[in-house]
Amino acid sequence: MSYEDRVLTCRDCGADFIFTAGEQAFYAEKGLLNDPTRCRDCRRRRKQRSNGNAGGMERQMYDTFCSTCGAPTQVPFKPTGRKPVYCRECMAVNRRASFR
C-alpha cells in the first residue's frame, strides 16, 4: 500500500500536524486502525500526565526494607506490611524465576 503525508488537526491545541507516510506505515504494521488525534507535543504531555509526572513533578518515594534480603530500598507506593516489598535486585530474581 502506498502512503502520502497528510495534514491532521490536533484535538487538544488545534494546531495542524503532519501524519507522515512513514508513521502511517508504522500504524498499519502495528494494526492501529485510527489516525492520531493529537500532535506530538500534546501526546507527550498527555503521556507524562498519565504516568503521574504532571507538571514535571517527581514521584513520591517511600523508604522501606526488602522483604527478602533486608536491604534499604525505596518504592513508589506506601508499604502497608500486608505484602512483601523487594529491592531491585530481589525483584529481578523473582521475575526471572517466575518466567521459568
C-alpha atoms as one frame of an Amber mdcrd trajectory, in Angstrom:
protein
   0.000   0.000   0.000   1.237   3.500  -0.810   1.065   6.230   1.808   1.252
  10.009   1.434   1.830  12.657   4.098  -1.453  14.031   5.444  -2.229  17.147
   7.469  -4.310  16.498  10.601  -5.591  18.866  13.306  -4.749  18.279  16.972
  -7.849  17.834  19.116  -6.157  19.432  22.142  -4.330  22.517  20.856  -5.947
  22.878  17.405  -2.600  23.042  15.609  -2.085  21.301  12.283   0.467  18.493
  12.226   1.731  16.122   9.547   0.923  12.425   9.736   3.853  11.230   7.634
   3.822   8.324   5.222   6.334   6.553   7.475   4.095   6.980  10.512   1.130
   5.672   8.535   3.121   2.584   7.519   4.127   2.053  11.163   0.480   2.342
  12.279  -0.557  -0.189   9.629   2.257  -2.581  10.616   1.144  -2.463  14.260
  -2.514  -2.954  13.315  -3.565   0.506  14.510  -6.711   1.496  12.639  -7.272
   5.084  13.804  -5.230   8.132  12.860  -3.608  10.058  15.713  -5.804  12.849
  17.056  -3.080  14.770  18.916   0.138  16.406  17.767   3.459  15.071  19.057
   3.745  17.694  21.836   0.195  17.088  23.128   0.745  13.299  23.038   3.938
  13.739  25.083   2.204  15.986  27.641  -0.727  13.583  27.919   1.619  10.640
  28.416   3.507  12.491  31.162   0.238  13.268  32.951  -0.959   9.679  32.721
   2.375   8.435  34.060   1.896  10.500  37.188   4.506  13.022  36.108   2.153
  16.006  35.705   3.935  19.307  35.505   7.346  17.666  35.855   6.746  16.785
  39.497   8.777  13.907  40.834   7.025  10.809  42.054   6.913  10.428  45.822
   9.066   7.548  47.010   8.807   5.722  50.344  11.721   4.315  52.320  11.393
   0.681  53.365  13.379  -2.554  53.634  13.458  -5.507  51.239  11.426  -8.467
  52.485  13.995 -10.925  51.109  17.452  -9.508  51.845  16.644  -6.720  54.307
  18.429  -4.039  52.274  17.074  -0.481  52.466  15.131   0.452  49.329  12.613
   2.951  48.009   9.262   2.176  46.414   6.655   4.407  44.668   3.828   3.257
  46.952   3.256   3.392  50.702   4.056  -0.070  52.088   1.267  -1.432  54.294
   3.034  -4.527  55.584   0.413  -6.850  54.094   2.503  -7.771  51.064   6.244
  -8.267  50.633   8.340  -5.405  49.261  11.501  -6.140  47.260  14.624  -4.183
  46.320  15.502  -4.000  42.609  17.880  -6.949  42.760  15.462  -9.278  44.564
  12.608  -8.188  42.308  14.709  -9.054  39.242  15.476 -12.514  40.690  11.751
 -13.080  41.415  10.792 -12.050  37.871  13.374 -14.343  36.283  12.165 -17.224
  38.465   8.521 -16.653  37.501   9.333 -16.896  33.779  10.952 -20.312  34.071
